[in-house]
Amino acid sequence: MKLAFSTLGVPAMPLADVAALAAGTGYDGVELRTHPEEPVHPDLSAPERQRVRAEFARAGVEVLCLAGYVRVAAPGEDGPVLTGLDRLVGLAGDLGAPFVRVFPGAEGADPAEADAAAARRLGAAAETAAGLGVRILLETHDSHRTGADVSRVLGTVGHRHAGALWDVLHTWLGGEPPRTSAACLGPFLGYVQVKDVASAEDPAPVPLGTGVLPLAECLSLADGDGWVSWEYEKRWFKAAPELPGLLVAGREQLRSLR
C-alpha cells in the first residue's frame, strides 16, 4: 500500500513545504488540489510546470493526482467541459501525475441525461489522456455518490483511461455497503480516498480512526499494492486541527488497517 495526502488539508501551502512535509512524514505521494487559489492550476506556464515537477522529484515524492473541479455530468454544452478536461489532463502530463480527479456535478439533472453526458465527455477526453499516460478518475461524489452510480457511467465509456476514485465518505453517505462499492468500482478503480468524520450530520474532519467511517472494511477490499490517499478537508473547516501534526499518526493508522 502506498500512501498520499491531499493538499486540501494544507491550503495554499508552498509546494516546497508540501514536498518536504510528505517526505518527512513517510508519505509516498500527494494529491494536489488544482485550483486558482492554490500553487497548482492549469494556467501555470511551461517553466512553472517544470519547477513543480522538479520540486517533487528532488524530495522523492510522487504527484499522485491533480484534484480538479471539472464537472463531467453537468448540464450544458460539451465544449467548456471538454476544454476543462483537456487543460487538466495536459497539466497532469507535464507534472508527471498519473491521475486527474473530476466530479460528476449533475445534482438535480435528469439521471439518464447526466449519465449520457458524463460518458460522452469522458470517452472523448480519454484518448487524449491515454496519449499522455494519464487516467481521468470520476469521484464518487455529489450526483453520483455511490459505486453503482459511477460504474454505470464508466461501463458505458469502456476506456481504460477513464476510471474511478473511491471516496469512502460519499459511498457511505449514499448508504452503499463497502463490499458493494468495491465490487462496482473494482474494474475501474484508480485508488481509494479516505477520511473520517464524527457522524453523517457533522462532516468536519477528524483524525483517522476516531470517527464512524468503516475504513478497515474499505481498505480490506482494496488492492493491497495500490494507493490510498487521505483527504483531510481543512480548507472547508478552518477550526479543524492542523493536518501536519496528524500525518504520522494517520500513516500508522492506515498501515494498521491492512
Disulfide bonds with the S-S distance in Angstrom:
none
